[in-house]
C-alpha cells in the first residue's frame, strides 16, 4: 500500500463515521423536536428536521465535539407553518427554539 491509498482509506473511514454519527444525531433531533412540540401543545410538521449547520466546539470538559443545528417546522393553529430549530452538541440537545421562545432542553428529554 502506498501513501495515497492510506490517505484515501483514512478519508473514506472519516466520511463513513461522519455519516453514521450524523444519522444518529438527526434521529435524536427529530425525537427531541417532536417531544418539545408536544410539551408546548404544538403540531410537529412533516416528522423531520433539516440540517443547517455543523462546526467543531469544545464541551464543558474541554473535549472537541461536533455542534449541529437542525431546523424544523411546526404549527400552533393547524393552518400555518412556523420555523423552529434545535442545537445538538455531540448527541446532547442543548437548545430548542420554538417561535420566539426557547424550550429548556432538560424539560423535554427523558
Beta strands, then each sheet from edge to edge (+ up, - down):
strand 1: 43-44
strand 2: 50-58
strand 3: 64-75
strand 4: 82-89
strand 5: 92-98
strand 6: 101-103
sheet 1: 1+ 3- 2+
sheet 2: 1+ 3- 4+ 5- 6+
end
